[in-house]
């Protein structure tokens, strides 16, 4: 059974049918442009519950990527960030066909850079006015990937996925949080319930294929960071053990004029650890006044 906090989040959303499965989405009407929030691996839109609560009367929308959280988890399936970007386009068309501003975390940053690349090429079917990337291994060679990530993307990935259980997952997940804001019991239970729903933990090796796409499409996605002609900012928790400040340094090299806000000492999930500071930084960079 899902924890009460997850059920409450679920009850506020709905399912949207796509060609490859149904995805969970949530949105709220309000002043525009709407804030589009994209989550990371291995979690879900539930990560942003404390952020959307702080957006006031601003319109927003978010979703669980295919294979994650409350969305369908088809198997066998070749999960791809390109497909996830296609799904985002469907969600935006369904909810907020007008302009959006974009906030993306972790794996969602690569979905975001694919959307920016489509915008650069003139093929994106909606308007993004501003974008903010936060704590993702966008430049993967600068990241400090966890041992489990390295195994999951390799030949032994299916074995590790089959062996993953609540205890082993939460032991590793807790290491992503800073000592000053450790993973709480309630958060741990919610995150595991969302991952394990429909045995999603058994396909973590399939979901982790996005790491290989970060290598394959690096010229396209790094080029989008460099060449996109609208405001792009970075909101970075500097205590992240995976998407370290070394990744941020690489992004700054690609985009020297980008506006940057750092959250010192905070771990990989700043939107969970310090939602007030995170939301305030996002609002500043996205010009949500």
C-alpha positions as CSV (number, residue, x, y, z in Angstrom):
1,X,0.0,0.0,0.0
2,X,1.2,3.5,-0.8
3,X,1.9,5.8,2.2
4,X,-0.7,8.4,2.9
5,X,1.4,11.3,1.6
6,X,1.9,9.5,-1.7
7,X,-1.8,8.7,-2.0
8,X,-2.6,12.4,-1.4
9,X,-0.2,13.4,-4.2
10,X,-1.8,10.7,-6.4
11,X,-5.3,11.9,-5.8
12,X,-4.4,15.4,-7.0
13,X,-3.3,14.1,-10.4
14,X,-4.5,12.0,-13.3
15,X,-3.2,9.6,-15.9
16,X,-2.5,10.6,-19.5
17,X,-2.5,7.9,-22.2
18,X,0.5,7.9,-24.6
19,X,1.5,5.5,-27.3
20,X,3.8,3.5,-25.0
21,X,1.8,3.6,-21.8
22,X,0.0,5.9,-19.4
23,X,1.9,8.5,-17.4
24,X,0.9,10.2,-14.1
25,X,0.7,14.0,-14.2
26,X,-0.3,16.8,-11.9
27,X,-1.0,20.4,-12.7
28,X,-2.5,23.5,-11.2
29,X,-4.0,26.6,-13.0
30,X,-2.7,30.1,-12.3
31,X,-0.6,32.9,-13.6
32,X,1.6,32.0,-16.5
33,X,3.9,31.0,-18.0
34,X,3.4,27.7,-16.3
35,X,6.4,26.1,-14.4
36,X,7.2,22.7,-16.0
37,X,9.1,20.5,-13.4
38,X,11.0,17.4,-14.6
39,X,12.2,14.8,-12.0
40,X,15.2,12.5,-11.9
41,X,16.3,8.9,-11.5
42,X,15.1,6.8,-9.6
43,X,12.4,8.9,-8.1
44,X,9.3,10.8,-9.4
45,X,7.3,14.1,-9.5
46,X,6.6,13.5,-5.8
47,X,10.1,15.1,-5.2
48,X,8.6,18.4,-6.1
49,X,5.6,18.5,-3.7
50,X,7.3,20.9,-1.4
51,X,8.3,23.2,-4.3
52,X,4.9,23.5,-6.0
53,X,3.4,24.4,-2.6
54,X,5.6,27.4,-2.6
55,X,4.8,28.7,-6.1
56,X,1.8,30.7,-4.9
57,X,-0.7,31.5,-7.7
58,X,1.7,30.4,-10.4
59,X,0.5,27.7,-12.9
60,X,2.6,24.5,-12.9
61,X,2.7,21.0,-14.3
62,X,4.8,17.9,-13.7
63,X,4.7,14.2,-14.5
64,X,6.2,10.9,-13.6
65,X,8.3,9.7,-16.6
66,X,7.4,6.4,-18.1
67,X,8.8,3.7,-15.9
68,X,8.8,5.8,-12.8
69,X,6.6,6.5,-9.8
70,X,2.9,6.3,-10.5
71,X,3.3,5.9,-14.3
72,X,3.1,2.7,-16.2
73,X,6.3,0.6,-16.1
74,X,6.2,-1.5,-19.4
75,X,8.6,-4.4,-19.8
76,X,10.4,-5.4,-21.9
77,X,10.8,-1.8,-23.1
78,X,13.7,0.2,-24.4
79,X,13.5,3.3,-22.2
80,X,15.0,6.4,-23.8
81,X,15.3,10.1,-22.9
82,X,14.2,10.9,-26.4
83,X,10.9,9.1,-25.8
84,X,10.6,10.8,-22.4
85,X,11.0,14.2,-24.2
86,X,8.2,13.1,-26.6
87,X,6.0,12.4,-23.6
88,X,6.7,15.8,-22.1
89,X,5.5,17.4,-25.3
90,X,2.3,15.4,-25.0
91,X,1.8,16.5,-21.4
92,X,2.4,20.2,-22.2
93,X,0.0,20.0,-25.2
94,X,-2.6,18.5,-22.9
95,X,-2.2,20.9,-20.0
96,X,-0.5,24.1,-20.9
97,X,-0.1,24.7,-24.6
98,X,1.1,28.2,-23.9
99,X,4.6,29.2,-22.9
100,X,6.4,27.5,-20.0
101,X,9.5,28.0,-17.9
102,X,11.4,24.8,-17.1
103,X,13.0,23.4,-13.9
104,X,14.8,20.0,-14.3
105,X,16.6,17.8,-11.8
106,X,19.0,14.9,-12.3
107,X,17.9,12.7,-15.2
108,X,15.3,15.3,-16.0
109,X,18.2,17.7,-17.0
110,X,18.9,15.5,-20.0
111,X,15.3,15.5,-21.0
112,X,15.4,19.2,-20.6
113,X,18.5,19.6,-22.8
114,X,16.9,17.4,-25.5
115,X,13.9,19.8,-25.4
116,X,16.3,22.8,-25.7
117,X,18.1,21.1,-28.6
118,X,14.7,20.7,-30.3
119,X,14.1,24.4,-29.7
120,X,17.4,25.3,-31.2
121,X,16.5,23.3,-34.3
122,X,13.1,24.8,-34.6
123,X,11.2,21.5,-34.0
124,X,9.9,22.0,-30.4
125,X,6.1,22.4,-30.5
126,X,5.8,24.7,-27.5
127,X,7.6,27.7,-26.2
128,X,10.2,27.6,-23.3
129,X,11.0,31.1,-22.1
130,X,13.5,30.3,-19.4
131,X,15.1,27.1,-18.0
132,X,17.0,26.1,-14.9
133,X,19.0,22.9,-14.5
134,X,19.7,21.5,-11.0
135,X,22.0,18.7,-9.8
136,X,22.2,16.4,-12.8
137,X,25.1,14.7,-14.4
138,X,24.7,16.6,-17.6
139,X,28.4,16.3,-18.3
140,X,28.7,12.6,-17.3
141,X,32.5,12.4,-17.4
142,X,32.7,15.0,-14.7
143,X,30.2,13.2,-12.4
144,X,31.0,10.8,-9.6
145,X,28.5,8.0,-10.5
146,X,27.6,5.6,-7.7
147,X,28.8,2.0,-7.9
148,X,25.2,0.8,-8.3
149,X,24.7,3.1,-11.3
150,X,27.8,1.7,-13.0
151,X,26.7,-1.8,-12.5
152,X,23.1,-1.2,-13.6
153,X,24.2,0.2,-16.9
154,X,26.5,-2.7,-17.6
155,X,26.1,-6.5,-18.3
156,X,25.4,-7.3,-14.7
157,X,22.6,-4.7,-14.4
158,X,19.7,-7.2,-14.7
159,X,21.2,-9.2,-11.8
160,X,21.5,-6.2,-9.5
161,X,18.0,-5.1,-10.4
162,X,16.7,-8.5,-9.4
163,X,18.6,-8.4,-6.1
164,X,17.5,-4.9,-5.2
165,X,15.3,-4.8,-2.1
166,X,14.0,-2.1,0.3
167,X,17.0,-2.3,2.6
168,X,19.7,-2.1,-0.1
169,X,17.9,0.6,-2.0
170,X,17.4,2.9,1.0
171,X,21.0,2.3,2.3
172,X,22.3,3.7,-1.0
173,X,19.6,6.4,-1.4
174,X,20.3,7.8,2.1
175,X,23.9,8.5,1.0
176,X,22.6,11.1,-1.5
177,X,21.4,13.3,1.4
178,X,23.6,15.7,3.4
179,X,24.4,15.0,7.1
180,X,22.6,18.2,8.1
181,X,19.4,17.0,6.4
182,X,19.4,13.2,6.4
183,X,16.8,11.1,4.7
184,X,13.8,10.8,7.0
185,X,11.8,7.6,7.7
186,X,8.7,9.0,6.0
187,X,10.6,10.1,3.0
188,X,12.4,6.8,2.7
189,X,9.1,4.9,2.9
190,X,7.5,7.1,0.2
191,X,10.4,6.8,-2.1
192,X,10.6,3.0,-1.9
193,X,6.8,2.7,-2.3
194,X,6.9,4.7,-5.5
195,X,10.0,2.9,-6.9
196,X,8.7,-0.6,-6.0
197,X,5.1,0.0,-7.3
198,X,4.5,-2.5,-10.0
199,X,7.9,-4.0,-9.3
200,X,9.6,-0.9,-10.7
201,X,12.8,-1.7,-8.8
202,X,13.2,-4.8,-11.0
203,X,13.6,-2.7,-14.2
204,X,16.2,-0.2,-12.8
205,X,18.7,-1.6,-15.2
206,X,16.4,-0.6,-18.1
207,X,15.8,2.8,-16.7
208,X,19.5,3.4,-16.1
209,X,20.1,3.2,-19.9
210,X,19.8,7.0,-19.9
211,X,23.4,7.1,-18.7
212,X,24.5,5.7,-22.0
213,X,22.4,8.2,-23.9
214,X,24.2,11.0,-22.0
215,X,27.4,9.7,-23.7
216,X,25.9,9.1,-27.1
217,X,24.1,12.4,-27.3
218,X,26.6,14.6,-25.5
219,X,27.5,16.8,-28.5
220,X,23.8,17.5,-29.1
221,X,22.9,18.2,-25.5
222,X,26.1,20.0,-24.5
223,X,25.6,22.1,-27.7
224,X,22.1,23.0,-26.5
225,X,23.4,24.2,-23.2
226,X,25.9,26.3,-25.1
227,X,23.7,27.6,-28.0
228,X,20.1,27.9,-26.7
229,X,19.4,31.6,-27.1
230,X,17.1,32.2,-24.0
231,X,18.0,32.5,-20.3
232,X,19.4,29.4,-18.8
233,X,20.5,29.2,-15.2
234,X,21.9,26.6,-12.7
235,X,20.6,26.0,-9.2
236,X,23.2,23.7,-7.6
237,X,23.5,22.0,-4.2
238,X,27.2,21.8,-3.8
239,X,27.2,18.9,-1.3
240,X,25.9,16.5,-3.9
241,X,28.1,13.3,-4.0
242,X,27.1,12.5,-7.6
243,X,26.4,15.6,-9.6
244,X,29.3,17.4,-7.9
245,X,30.5,21.0,-8.3
246,X,32.8,19.6,-11.0
247,X,29.7,19.1,-13.2
248,X,28.6,22.6,-12.4
249,X,32.1,23.9,-13.4
250,X,31.7,22.1,-16.7
251,X,28.3,23.7,-17.3
252,X,29.8,27.1,-16.5
253,X,32.5,26.5,-19.1
254,X,29.7,25.8,-21.7
255,X,27.6,28.7,-20.6
256,X,29.9,31.4,-19.0
257,X,27.2,34.0,-18.8
258,X,24.6,31.8,-17.0
259,X,23.2,32.9,-13.7
260,X,24.1,30.5,-10.9
261,X,22.8,30.0,-7.4
262,X,24.6,27.6,-5.1
263,X,23.2,25.8,-2.1
264,X,26.3,25.1,0.0
265,X,26.5,21.7,1.8
266,X,23.2,20.4,0.5
267,X,23.0,16.9,-1.1
268,X,21.6,15.6,-4.3
269,X,17.9,16.3,-3.5
270,X,17.8,20.0,-2.5
271,X,14.1,20.2,-3.3
272,X,13.5,17.7,-0.5
273,X,16.2,18.8,1.9
274,X,15.7,22.6,1.7
275,X,12.4,23.2,-0.2
276,X,12.2,26.9,1.0
277,X,15.7,27.7,-0.3
278,X,15.3,25.6,-3.4
279,X,12.0,27.2,-4.4
280,X,13.3,30.7,-3.7
281,X,16.3,30.0,-5.9
282,X,14.2,28.6,-8.7
283,X,11.8,31.5,-8.5
284,X,14.7,34.0,-8.8
285,X,16.3,32.3,-11.8
286,X,13.0,31.7,-13.5
287,X,11.9,35.3,-12.7
288,X,8.7,34.2,-11.0
289,X,7.7,37.5,-9.5
